[in-house]
Each structure stands twice: as C-alpha cells, then as structure tokens.
Amino acid sequence: MRRQTVFPVMLLVLVSPCPPTAYARQNPGPGMIQNHTGAALLAEIANVRQKAEQGDAEAQYTLGPDYVVGAGVPQDQKLGARWYTAAAAHGLAQAQFALGYLYEQGEGVGKDYHQAATYYRAAAEQGHATAENNLASLYQHGRGVPKDLDQAIYWYRRSAQHGDPTGQCNLATLYFTGEGIPTDDSAAARWFRAAAEQGLPAAQTNLAFMYYHGKGVPLDYARAAVWTRQAAEQGYAQAQTDLGYLYEQGKGVPLDYVTAYAWYSRGAEAGDDRGASRMKNISRVMTRAQLAAAIIRTANLPGPEKSSQAPGANPAALIRR
C-alpha cells in the first residue's frame, strides 16, 4: 500500500500507507535477562541457557530476542534465529511470529518470503494478531505466497478483530481504496478510529482526513485537527505538515501563520517534502517578526527524536511498505 495520492485540495494526504507491524518482542518470556546487571546478569544468562538447552520453549524464546538485539549477551542474529527456531518447533506462537519476521527481513537467516509466510501462518492460526497482519501483507503483495486479495482481507480482518492497530489500519485502507473489497467509507472510518484510539499515528492521520473531507463521518474540521495533532505530536511527518496547513487556513484551529510555519518546519525536518514546500510558500507572506517567532515556536514543538511508534513495534524496524 505504498501509494501516495496528492489531492488538489487539502489535507494533502490521501491515505497514509499503514505499515505491517514490525518485529515486536511483545512477550519476551519470563527470563528477560536484560533486566539484570553484573553477577546477577551472568547467573540469569546461565540459568536461562540451561533451561533452553533442556528444551524449555519459553527459555528458548527468551534467548532469541536477546541474541538478535544483543541485550545482555553479544549480538548474534544467527544464534538468536536458532533459538527462535527451537521455540517455534514447540508451537510457541510468539516465536513463530518472530522467526517469520526474521525470514521476511533476512536477519540472522537468508531472506525467504515463503518461510516467512509459513511461520506467520503457524502463529496466525493460533490467533497472533500481528502475525495475522503480516501474513495478510504477504498475500496482498504476493510475497512467498500467490497474490490473493481475498486471503489478505481475511487475515487483515482477523488481525483487526483481534485488536492489532496496524491490521485495523490496513483493513480500513482497503475499505477506503476498494482494493479487493467494495469501497465503504463508513467501515474505513470505523477501523481507522479503532487504530487511532490505540495511538497509531498513520491511522490518526487517516481518520483526520476522513473528518476533513466528510468521508464516512460528518465533515468536522475541529475533529480533523484533534486527530492530526495527536499524530503530529508523535513526530509523524505527514501529520505535522497537515497540522501546519490547518493553522495556515484556520480550519479547526485558529488562523496562525507562526504555528503553521513551525509545524511545516517539523514536517520537513521529519522527511515530508510537502513541509518544505509549504514552509517556503507561507514565508512569503510572513513578516520578519513572525518568522523569528516561528523559529522559536518550532524549537518548542515535538521533533523527530521525540516521535513514538505504534504500540508493540520496534522503532528501528517499522516496516516499510
């Protein structure tokens, strides 16, 4: 879902692509060896490793992420993948999911979409919501499995119903675009809201778009501004630019060129090219005093370094589609 459509009217974003949730150590198991230091750390590592070598699936799963990221042990992605494989063989859903992610990314193992799909499916069939979402993505894009929108929709829906915010956002996007399913703005808005209320900034931005244009919900600039702000304050670049536009136009918020410029600046800094363009345009109608005030205002706004990611996602590996 990497399509970006720019409308001649604002908000500028059509529907942000909702990335399948990245590798998430949602339940690292009871060991959590990175929670210890010094002698206690060494003792806990030895204890967890002994259990893992004796076939304890939870211990094997605990060692997996610690070796993958180098938490409490030297980083060794191949060894981490081997421990995940051992835990997955016991049917541990979170290990199957994590191993599927490693195969999808080629981390610690050779990149293999078919293997990724195999492990995602094993976890998804146990109701692992993130695995359901990621399996749906493979079906949507035909990676490791035949492209099959019916299967994609089936697994996105299961993920959404099980509460995964990215699955909810992806299902909403399909309803909005009509990809493989009849267009339904009301359903799109409902699922965007479910994900937005869990803090997913892409969903918050998309729900704001729905309110801005009155699609699936009543047209309401004030609500559009509320949801745009929530995403912008997480450092989400598209929302930062959109919030700047709302201030420039005085829609849902007071007309305020200084604040508009500041949010455009944040959007540009976070990588949204629209932010730089809008910042240049608005600067032509601002006074020197306003521009000086905007620089100060920008410094007080949340920056990219303060951004927060979707719940449960690894900020270093948010996926990408």
BALOBA-1460 file (C-alpha; in Angstrom, 3 decimals):
// residues 321
<rec num="1" residu="m" x="0.000" y="0.000" z="0.000"/>
<rec num="2" residu="r" x="2.760" y="2.387" z="-0.890"/>
<rec num="3" residu="r" x="0.574" y="4.673" z="-2.921"/>
<rec num="4" residu="q" x="0.553" y="8.345" z="-2.069"/>
<rec num="5" residu="t" x="-2.053" y="10.472" z="-3.804"/>
<rec num="6" residu="v" x="-1.931" y="14.241" z="-3.584"/>
<rec num="7" residu="f" x="-5.259" y="15.972" z="-3.925"/>
<rec num="8" residu="p" x="-5.611" y="19.490" z="-5.316"/>
<rec num="9" residu="v" x="-7.371" y="20.390" z="-2.072"/>
<rec num="10" residu="m" x="-6.104" y="19.854" z="1.424"/>
<rec num="11" residu="l" x="-5.466" y="17.857" z="3.521"/>
<rec num="12" residu="l" x="-2.674" y="16.870" z="1.202"/>
<rec num="13" residu="v" x="-2.519" y="13.213" z="2.148"/>
<rec num="14" residu="l" x="-4.993" y="10.744" z="0.691"/>
<rec num="15" residu="v" x="-4.472" y="7.738" z="2.891"/>
<rec num="16" residu="s" x="-1.174" y="7.055" z="4.536"/>
<rec num="17" residu="p" x="0.192" y="3.562" z="3.925"/>
<rec num="18" residu="c" x="-0.143" y="1.623" z="7.142"/>
<rec num="19" residu="p" x="2.981" y="-0.473" z="7.560"/>
<rec num="20" residu="p" x="2.636" y="-4.020" z="8.809"/>
<rec num="21" residu="t" x="3.820" y="-4.003" z="12.377"/>
<rec num="22" residu="a" x="7.488" y="-4.721" z="12.757"/>
<rec num="23" residu="y" x="9.129" y="-7.428" z="14.769"/>
<rec num="24" residu="a" x="7.830" y="-6.898" z="18.251"/>
<rec num="25" residu="r" x="9.047" y="-8.635" z="21.393"/>
<rec num="26" residu="q" x="5.601" y="-8.297" z="22.885"/>
<rec num="27" residu="n" x="6.163" y="-11.066" z="25.411"/>
<rec num="28" residu="p" x="9.865" y="-11.834" z="25.761"/>
<rec num="29" residu="g" x="9.151" y="-14.575" z="28.253"/>
<rec num="30" residu="p" x="9.895" y="-14.864" z="31.949"/>
<rec num="31" residu="g" x="13.685" y="-14.643" z="31.679"/>
<rec num="32" residu="m" x="14.161" y="-11.040" z="30.472"/>
<rec num="33" residu="i" x="17.883" y="-11.416" z="31.010"/>
<rec num="34" residu="q" x="18.482" y="-7.801" z="30.015"/>
<rec num="35" residu="n" x="16.836" y="-6.740" z="33.274"/>
<rec num="36" residu="h" x="19.874" y="-7.804" z="35.300"/>
<rec num="37" residu="t" x="23.393" y="-6.462" z="35.731"/>
<rec num="38" residu="g" x="26.786" y="-7.757" z="36.811"/>
<rec num="39" residu="a" x="26.910" y="-11.119" z="38.537"/>
<rec num="40" residu="a" x="23.126" y="-11.388" z="38.561"/>
<rec num="41" residu="l" x="23.116" y="-10.983" z="34.782"/>
<rec num="42" residu="l" x="25.665" y="-13.749" z="34.261"/>
<rec num="43" residu="a" x="23.765" y="-16.054" z="36.611"/>
<rec num="44" residu="e" x="20.479" y="-15.390" z="34.865"/>
<rec num="45" residu="i" x="22.002" y="-15.945" z="31.413"/>
<rec num="46" residu="a" x="23.381" y="-19.289" z="32.574"/>
<rec num="47" residu="n" x="20.038" y="-20.217" z="34.113"/>
<rec num="48" residu="v" x="18.027" y="-19.326" z="31.019"/>
<rec num="49" residu="r" x="20.507" y="-21.048" z="28.702"/>
<rec num="50" residu="q" x="20.402" y="-24.219" z="30.802"/>
<rec num="51" residu="k" x="16.607" y="-24.284" z="30.596"/>
<rec num="52" residu="a" x="16.737" y="-23.585" z="26.880"/>
<rec num="53" residu="e" x="19.182" y="-26.429" z="26.275"/>
<rec num="54" residu="q" x="16.851" y="-28.723" z="28.204"/>
<rec num="55" residu="g" x="14.054" y="-27.887" z="25.776"/>
<rec num="56" residu="d" x="12.162" y="-25.182" z="27.667"/>
<rec num="57" residu="a" x="10.345" y="-23.264" z="24.916"/>
<rec num="58" residu="e" x="9.916" y="-20.063" z="26.932"/>
<rec num="59" residu="a" x="13.623" y="-20.005" z="27.750"/>
<rec num="60" residu="q" x="14.489" y="-20.600" z="24.112"/>
<rec num="61" residu="y" x="12.202" y="-17.755" z="23.128"/>
<rec num="62" residu="t" x="13.781" y="-15.511" z="25.771"/>
<rec num="63" residu="l" x="17.252" y="-16.122" z="24.354"/>
<rec num="64" residu="g" x="16.068" y="-15.418" z="20.800"/>
<rec num="65" residu="p" x="15.455" y="-11.668" z="21.016"/>
<rec num="66" residu="d" x="18.336" y="-11.116" z="23.410"/>
<rec num="67" residu="y" x="20.808" y="-12.512" z="20.889"/>
<rec num="68" residu="v" x="19.068" y="-10.776" z="17.975"/>
<rec num="69" residu="v" x="19.435" y="-7.337" z="19.559"/>
<rec num="70" residu="g" x="22.435" y="-8.030" z="21.820"/>
<rec num="71" residu="a" x="20.643" y="-7.440" z="25.127"/>
<rec num="72" residu="g" x="22.702" y="-8.900" z="27.956"/>
<rec num="73" residu="v" x="24.651" y="-11.101" z="25.528"/>
<rec num="74" residu="p" x="26.853" y="-10.414" z="22.484"/>
<rec num="75" residu="q" x="24.662" y="-9.721" z="19.475"/>
<rec num="76" residu="d" x="24.417" y="-12.791" z="17.255"/>
<rec num="77" residu="q" x="21.400" y="-12.788" z="14.963"/>
<rec num="78" residu="k" x="22.100" y="-16.275" z="13.639"/>
<rec num="79" residu="l" x="22.160" y="-17.705" z="17.145"/>
<rec num="80" residu="g" x="19.024" y="-15.747" z="18.000"/>
<rec num="81" residu="a" x="17.309" y="-17.230" z="14.956"/>
<rec num="82" residu="r" x="18.343" y="-20.740" z="16.039"/>
<rec num="83" residu="w" x="16.787" y="-20.235" z="19.465"/>
<rec num="84" residu="y" x="13.621" y="-18.865" z="17.873"/>
<rec num="85" residu="t" x="13.545" y="-21.936" z="15.622"/>
<rec num="86" residu="a" x="13.794" y="-24.215" z="18.641"/>
<rec num="87" residu="a" x="10.987" y="-22.394" z="20.420"/>
<rec num="88" residu="a" x="8.857" y="-22.290" z="17.258"/>
<rec num="89" residu="a" x="9.199" y="-26.072" z="16.926"/>
<rec num="90" residu="h" x="7.356" y="-26.331" z="20.261"/>
<rec num="91" residu="g" x="4.478" y="-24.350" z="18.730"/>
<rec num="92" residu="l" x="5.130" y="-21.106" z="20.610"/>
<rec num="93" residu="a" x="3.206" y="-18.523" z="18.605"/>
<rec num="94" residu="q" x="5.346" y="-15.530" z="19.516"/>
<rec num="95" residu="a" x="8.475" y="-17.408" z="18.444"/>
<rec num="96" residu="q" x="6.849" y="-18.427" z="15.152"/>
<rec num="97" residu="f" x="5.910" y="-14.812" z="14.532"/>
<rec num="98" residu="a" x="9.400" y="-13.522" z="15.350"/>
<rec num="99" residu="l" x="11.020" y="-16.161" z="13.149"/>
<rec num="100" residu="g" x="8.681" y="-15.240" z="10.310"/>
<rec num="101" residu="y" x="9.819" y="-11.647" z="10.659"/>
<rec num="102" residu="l" x="13.487" y="-12.648" z="10.549"/>
<rec num="103" residu="y" x="12.876" y="-14.590" z="7.340"/>
<rec num="104" residu="e" x="10.963" y="-11.690" z="5.851"/>
<rec num="105" residu="q" x="13.789" y="-9.290" z="6.665"/>
<rec num="106" residu="g" x="16.720" y="-11.646" z="6.133"/>
<rec num="107" residu="e" x="18.074" y="-11.058" z="9.635"/>
<rec num="108" residu="g" x="20.049" y="-13.996" z="11.011"/>
<rec num="109" residu="v" x="18.671" y="-16.161" z="8.204"/>
<rec num="110" residu="g" x="18.504" y="-15.851" z="4.442"/>
<rec num="111" residu="k" x="15.607" y="-13.722" z="3.237"/>
<rec num="112" residu="d" x="12.846" y="-16.143" z="2.326"/>
<rec num="113" residu="y" x="9.275" y="-14.913" z="1.945"/>
<rec num="114" residu="h" x="7.936" y="-18.440" z="1.665"/>
<rec num="115" residu="q" x="9.434" y="-19.362" z="5.035"/>
<rec num="116" residu="a" x="8.193" y="-16.069" z="6.448"/>
<rec num="117" residu="a" x="4.681" y="-16.915" z="5.301"/>
<rec num="118" residu="t" x="4.963" y="-20.426" z="6.751"/>
<rec num="119" residu="y" x="5.891" y="-19.170" z="10.204"/>
<rec num="120" residu="y" x="3.473" y="-16.247" z="10.123"/>
<rec num="121" residu="r" x="0.689" y="-18.673" z="9.248"/>
<rec num="122" residu="a" x="1.612" y="-21.001" z="12.120"/>
<rec num="123" residu="a" x="1.373" y="-18.091" z="14.555"/>
<rec num="124" residu="a" x="-1.678" y="-16.579" z="12.866"/>
<rec num="125" residu="e" x="-3.603" y="-19.828" z="13.159"/>
<rec num="126" residu="q" x="-3.092" y="-19.531" z="16.903"/>
<rec num="127" residu="g" x="-4.615" y="-16.046" z="16.873"/>
<rec num="128" residu="h" x="-1.389" y="-13.997" z="16.981"/>
<rec num="129" residu="a" x="-2.763" y="-10.667" z="15.759"/>
<rec num="130" residu="t" x="0.482" y="-9.217" z="14.412"/>
<rec num="131" residu="a" x="1.289" y="-12.420" z="12.541"/>
<rec num="132" residu="e" x="-2.189" y="-12.263" z="11.018"/>
<rec num="133" residu="n" x="-1.467" y="-8.747" z="9.795"/>
<rec num="134" residu="n" x="1.931" y="-9.625" z="8.364"/>
<rec num="135" residu="l" x="0.599" y="-12.753" z="6.654"/>
<rec num="136" residu="a" x="-2.136" y="-10.612" z="5.104"/>
<rec num="137" residu="s" x="0.520" y="-8.252" z="3.775"/>
<rec num="138" residu="l" x="2.355" y="-11.130" z="2.092"/>
<rec num="139" residu="y" x="-0.869" y="-12.204" z="0.405"/>
<rec num="140" residu="q" x="-1.628" y="-8.637" z="-0.629"/>
<rec num="141" residu="h" x="1.751" y="-8.229" z="-2.310"/>
<rec num="142" residu="g" x="2.263" y="-11.809" z="-3.463"/>
<rec num="143" residu="r" x="5.442" y="-12.405" z="-1.469"/>
<rec num="144" residu="g" x="6.133" y="-16.014" z="-0.615"/>
<rec num="145" residu="v" x="2.532" y="-16.880" z="-1.466"/>
<rec num="146" residu="p" x="0.369" y="-16.271" z="-4.539"/>
<rec num="147" residu="k" x="-1.135" y="-12.794" z="-4.567"/>
<rec num="148" residu="d" x="-4.619" y="-13.269" z="-3.157"/>
<rec num="149" residu="l" x="-6.648" y="-10.275" z="-2.015"/>
<rec num="150" residu="d" x="-9.365" y="-12.492" z="-0.558"/>
<rec num="151" residu="q" x="-6.788" y="-14.089" z="1.752"/>
<rec num="152" residu="a" x="-5.279" y="-10.695" z="2.507"/>
<rec num="153" residu="i" x="-8.656" y="-9.315" z="3.523"/>
<rec num="154" residu="y" x="-9.434" y="-12.441" z="5.574"/>
<rec num="155" residu="w" x="-6.218" y="-12.155" z="7.608"/>
<rec num="156" residu="y" x="-6.371" y="-8.353" z="7.919"/>
<rec num="157" residu="r" x="-9.897" y="-8.716" z="9.252"/>
<rec num="158" residu="r" x="-8.825" y="-11.338" z="11.787"/>
<rec num="159" residu="s" x="-5.921" y="-9.142" z="12.866"/>
<rec num="160" residu="a" x="-8.225" y="-6.144" z="13.173"/>
<rec num="161" residu="q" x="-10.785" y="-8.095" z="15.164"/>
<rec num="162" residu="h" x="-8.035" y="-9.342" z="17.470"/>
<rec num="163" residu="g" x="-7.091" y="-5.723" z="18.195"/>
<rec num="164" residu="d" x="-3.883" y="-5.163" z="16.211"/>
<rec num="165" residu="p" x="-3.897" y="-1.442" z="15.310"/>
<rec num="166" residu="t" x="-1.904" y="-1.911" z="12.122"/>
<rec num="167" residu="g" x="-4.239" y="-4.665" z="10.979"/>
<rec num="168" residu="q" x="-7.142" y="-2.321" z="11.702"/>
<rec num="169" residu="c" x="-5.497" y="0.462" z="9.720"/>
<rec num="170" residu="n" x="-4.681" y="-1.808" z="6.788"/>
<rec num="171" residu="l" x="-8.244" y="-3.153" z="6.678"/>
<rec num="172" residu="a" x="-9.548" y="0.417" z="6.784"/>
<rec num="173" residu="t" x="-7.280" y="1.364" z="3.895"/>
<rec num="174" residu="l" x="-8.666" y="-1.467" z="1.763"/>
<rec num="175" residu="y" x="-12.202" y="-0.305" z="2.532"/>
<rec num="176" residu="f" x="-11.220" y="3.225" z="1.556"/>
<rec num="177" residu="t" x="-9.450" y="2.334" z="-1.692"/>
<rec num="178" residu="g" x="-11.771" y="-0.519" z="-2.635"/>
<rec num="179" residu="e" x="-8.847" y="-2.842" z="-3.207"/>
<rec num="180" residu="g" x="-10.307" y="-6.352" z="-3.278"/>
<rec num="181" residu="i" x="-13.404" y="-5.230" z="-1.384"/>
<rec num="182" residu="p" x="-16.303" y="-2.843" z="-2.085"/>
<rec num="183" residu="t" x="-15.488" y="0.743" z="-1.141"/>
<rec num="184" residu="d" x="-17.059" y="1.604" z="2.202"/>
<rec num="185" residu="d" x="-16.089" y="4.928" z="3.746"/>
<rec num="186" residu="s" x="-18.064" y="4.243" z="6.915"/>
<rec num="187" residu="a" x="-16.229" y="0.969" z="7.527"/>
<rec num="188" residu="a" x="-12.930" y="2.670" z="6.693"/>
<rec num="189" residu="a" x="-13.579" y="5.423" z="9.225"/>
<rec num="190" residu="r" x="-14.663" y="2.899" z="11.858"/>
<rec num="191" residu="w" x="-11.458" y="0.853" z="11.555"/>
<rec num="192" residu="f" x="-9.257" y="3.944" z="11.280"/>
<rec num="193" residu="r" x="-10.812" y="5.116" z="14.539"/>
<rec num="194" residu="a" x="-10.157" y="1.783" z="16.250"/>
<rec num="195" residu="a" x="-6.472" y="2.023" z="15.330"/>
<rec num="196" residu="a" x="-6.281" y="5.755" z="16.040"/>
<rec num="197" residu="e" x="-7.619" y="5.252" z="19.546"/>
<rec num="198" residu="q" x="-4.720" y="2.862" z="20.148"/>
<rec num="199" residu="g" x="-2.290" y="5.624" z="19.181"/>
<rec num="200" residu="l" x="-1.261" y="4.580" z="15.666"/>
<rec num="201" residu="p" x="-0.253" y="7.868" z="14.008"/>
<rec num="202" residu="a" x="-0.945" y="6.727" z="10.431"/>
<rec num="203" residu="a" x="-4.489" y="5.839" z="11.448"/>
<rec num="204" residu="q" x="-4.904" y="9.120" z="13.310"/>
<rec num="205" residu="t" x="-3.815" y="10.993" z="10.183"/>
<rec num="206" residu="n" x="-6.170" y="8.986" z="8.004"/>
<rec num="207" residu="l" x="-9.105" y="9.490" z="10.370"/>
<rec num="208" residu="a" x="-8.346" y="13.218" z="10.299"/>
<rec num="209" residu="f" x="-8.548" y="13.070" z="6.500"/>
<rec num="210" residu="m" x="-11.959" y="11.429" z="6.745"/>
<rec num="211" residu="y" x="-13.229" y="14.216" z="9.012"/>
<rec num="212" residu="y" x="-11.666" y="16.905" z="6.853"/>
<rec num="213" residu="h" x="-13.472" y="15.670" z="3.750"/>
<rec num="214" residu="g" x="-16.591" y="14.274" z="5.431"/>
<rec num="215" residu="k" x="-15.958" y="10.746" z="4.199"/>
<rec num="216" residu="g" x="-17.688" y="8.091" z="6.290"/>
<rec num="217" residu="v" x="-18.125" y="10.662" z="9.070"/>
<rec num="218" residu="p" x="-19.619" y="14.157" z="9.213"/>
<rec num="219" residu="l" x="-17.329" y="16.886" z="7.922"/>
<rec num="220" residu="d" x="-15.710" y="18.325" z="11.035"/>
<rec num="221" residu="y" x="-12.537" y="20.436" z="10.851"/>
<rec num="222" residu="a" x="-12.200" y="20.565" z="14.618"/>
<rec num="223" residu="r" x="-12.088" y="16.763" z="14.899"/>
<rec num="224" residu="a" x="-9.717" y="16.635" z="11.945"/>
<rec num="225" residu="a" x="-7.419" y="18.965" z="13.848"/>
<rec num="226" residu="v" x="-7.631" y="16.914" z="17.046"/>
<rec num="227" residu="w" x="-6.554" y="13.696" z="15.332"/>
<rec num="228" residu="t" x="-3.937" y="15.432" z="13.206"/>
<rec num="229" residu="r" x="-2.410" y="16.955" z="16.313"/>
<rec num="230" residu="q" x="-2.228" y="13.596" z="18.086"/>
<rec num="231" residu="a" x="-0.252" y="12.143" z="15.184"/>
<rec num="232" residu="a" x="1.883" y="15.263" z="14.761"/>
<rec num="233" residu="e" x="2.886" y="15.280" z="18.417"/>
<rec num="234" residu="q" x="4.201" y="11.733" z="17.955"/>
<rec num="235" residu="g" x="6.567" y="13.059" z="15.289"/>
<rec num="236" residu="y" x="4.571" y="11.717" z="12.325"/>
<rec num="237" residu="a" x="5.803" y="13.819" z="9.414"/>
<rec num="238" residu="q" x="2.674" y="13.827" z="7.263"/>
<rec num="239" residu="a" x="0.517" y="14.884" z="10.188"/>
<rec num="240" residu="q" x="2.946" y="17.656" z="11.101"/>
<rec num="241" residu="t" x="2.632" y="19.118" z="7.620"/>
<rec num="242" residu="d" x="-1.149" y="18.657" z="7.671"/>
<rec num="243" residu="l" x="-1.420" y="20.407" z="11.027"/>
<rec num="244" residu="g" x="0.589" y="23.286" z="9.628"/>
<rec num="245" residu="y" x="-1.907" y="23.560" z="6.796"/>
<rec num="246" residu="l" x="-4.849" y="23.635" z="9.192"/>
<rec num="247" residu="y" x="-3.225" y="26.552" z="11.034"/>
<rec num="248" residu="e" x="-2.452" y="28.307" z="7.752"/>
<rec num="249" residu="q" x="-6.096" y="28.030" z="6.705"/>
<rec num="250" residu="g" x="-7.654" y="28.448" z="10.145"/>
<rec num="251" residu="k" x="-9.658" y="25.250" z="9.791"/>
<rec num="252" residu="g" x="-10.411" y="23.540" z="13.091"/>
<rec num="253" residu="v" x="-7.784" y="25.725" z="14.782"/>
<rec num="254" residu="p" x="-7.184" y="29.477" z="14.908"/>
<rec num="255" residu="l" x="-5.556" y="31.061" z="11.859"/>
<rec num="256" residu="d" x="-1.904" y="31.316" z="12.888"/>
<rec num="257" residu="y" x="0.938" y="31.634" z="10.379"/>
<rec num="258" residu="v" x="3.609" y="31.363" z="13.062"/>
<rec num="259" residu="t" x="2.349" y="27.999" z="14.285"/>
<rec num="260" residu="a" x="1.700" y="26.863" z="10.708"/>
<rec num="261" residu="y" x="5.305" y="27.631" z="9.736"/>
<rec num="262" residu="a" x="6.573" y="25.818" z="12.840"/>
<rec num="263" residu="w" x="4.665" y="22.632" z="12.032"/>
<rec num="264" residu="y" x="5.704" y="22.811" z="8.382"/>
<rec num="265" residu="s" x="9.275" y="23.047" z="9.584"/>
<rec num="266" residu="r" x="8.827" y="19.974" z="11.771"/>
<rec num="267" residu="g" x="7.244" y="18.075" z="8.879"/>
<rec num="268" residu="a" x="10.113" y="18.972" z="6.574"/>
<rec num="269" residu="e" x="12.664" y="18.012" z="9.215"/>
<rec num="270" residu="a" x="10.947" y="14.650" z="9.619"/>
<rec num="271" residu="g" x="11.180" y="13.958" z="5.895"/>
<rec num="272" residu="d" x="7.924" y="15.206" z="4.359"/>
<rec num="273" residu="d" x="8.809" y="17.169" z="1.219"/>
<rec num="274" residu="r" x="5.456" y="18.926" z="1.350"/>
<rec num="275" residu="g" x="6.513" y="20.587" z="4.588"/>
<rec num="276" residu="a" x="9.478" y="22.320" z="2.958"/>
<rec num="277" residu="s" x="7.346" y="23.492" z="0.043"/>
<rec num="278" residu="r" x="4.568" y="24.836" z="2.255"/>
<rec num="279" residu="m" x="7.098" y="26.492" z="4.568"/>
<rec num="280" residu="k" x="8.631" y="28.318" z="1.598"/>
<rec num="281" residu="n" x="5.226" y="29.475" z="0.357"/>
<rec num="282" residu="i" x="3.963" y="30.783" z="3.676"/>
<rec num="283" residu="s" x="7.223" y="32.589" z="4.427"/>
<rec num="284" residu="r" x="6.476" y="34.928" z="1.516"/>
<rec num="285" residu="v" x="3.502" y="36.419" z="3.346"/>
<rec num="286" residu="m" x="5.023" y="36.498" z="6.846"/>
<rec num="287" residu="t" x="6.738" y="39.445" z="8.476"/>
<rec num="288" residu="r" x="10.268" y="39.221" z="9.845"/>
<rec num="289" residu="a" x="8.843" y="39.279" z="13.354"/>
<rec num="290" residu="q" x="6.567" y="36.371" z="12.534"/>
<rec num="291" residu="l" x="9.427" y="34.371" z="11.026"/>
<rec num="292" residu="a" x="11.548" y="34.992" z="14.109"/>
<rec num="293" residu="a" x="8.669" y="33.894" z="16.341"/>
<rec num="294" residu="a" x="8.168" y="30.799" z="14.168"/>
<rec num="295" residu="i" x="11.764" y="29.701" z="14.715"/>
<rec num="296" residu="i" x="11.244" y="29.915" z="18.464"/>
<rec num="297" residu="r" x="7.904" y="28.114" z="18.199"/>
<rec num="298" residu="t" x="9.497" y="25.311" z="16.163"/>
<rec num="299" residu="a" x="12.073" y="24.681" z="18.869"/>
<rec num="300" residu="n" x="9.273" y="24.063" z="21.353"/>
<rec num="301" residu="l" x="7.412" y="21.525" z="19.206"/>
<rec num="302" residu="p" x="7.951" y="17.758" z="19.335"/>
<rec num="303" residu="g" x="10.716" y="16.771" z="16.942"/>
<rec num="304" residu="p" x="11.525" y="13.511" z="15.166"/>
<rec num="305" residu="e" x="13.727" y="12.453" z="18.062"/>
<rec num="306" residu="k" x="10.640" y="12.547" z="20.302"/>
<rec num="307" residu="s" x="8.409" y="10.539" z="17.994"/>
<rec num="308" residu="s" x="6.700" y="7.441" z="19.297"/>
<rec num="309" residu="q" x="5.940" y="4.354" z="17.267"/>
<rec num="310" residu="a" x="2.923" y="2.136" z="17.083"/>
<rec num="311" residu="p" x="2.346" y="0.119" z="20.251"/>
<rec num="312" residu="g" x="4.476" y="-3.015" z="20.312"/>
<rec num="313" residu="a" x="6.585" y="-2.073" z="17.327"/>
<rec num="314" residu="n" x="10.349" y="-1.957" z="17.244"/>
<rec num="315" residu="p" x="11.166" y="1.672" z="16.339"/>
<rec num="316" residu="a" x="14.312" y="0.595" z="14.493"/>
<rec num="317" residu="a" x="12.422" y="-1.738" z="12.208"/>
<rec num="318" residu="l" x="8.998" y="-0.317" z="11.464"/>
<rec num="319" residu="i" x="8.018" y="-1.858" z="8.184"/>
<rec num="320" residu="r" x="8.161" y="-0.062" z="5.162"/>
<rec num="321" residu="r" x="5.507" y="-0.723" z="2.592"/>
